[in-house]
């Protein structure tokens, strides 16, 4: 990827949601909810603390994360739809 986020921002590629329910009902595209899981594809260098030191981020490239439904800014890069958000908008890392 030719994009490097700044400071405490991360780039996330949303993961597709299931197309079927547990009961086998197929969900059409118009009824699908916005994804809330994604894979981190790029991270910034870290946030600056009050004394000017760079604090590294807790997430790294390749992590699968949970984030808020309406978090981040949606952009298209290299034909892919990606989200750019601050690390504080991420709720956690899936193990």
Steps between C-alpha positions, in 0.01 A plus 500: 500500500626845419331673795654555845266639768632771731530503879239279675294417191456150357372369167248215527361274229144406607426126503188378321205396715333161473261466208283245682345494845550206734165364378614508135312811385696695236538871585476737200759778461244770585423341838859438611633702789817702472800283597654554842803274455801564286864427433761767571697566181714799607579688823644840579810562709307573820343782698702775664476533876490833684879499539551447124598131505346263245284232664487188276164352402360179652377368165724379219458404136314172461293530821126432475317766699150602612395861452188713533235470229540863387871544580758630258500657157429280199743542208580313179867415442629265230138397423430389858265662750698572818440680829739749655446554873679588819622217720263622775201408274607133509326303776734203507712240321351158421727215609 
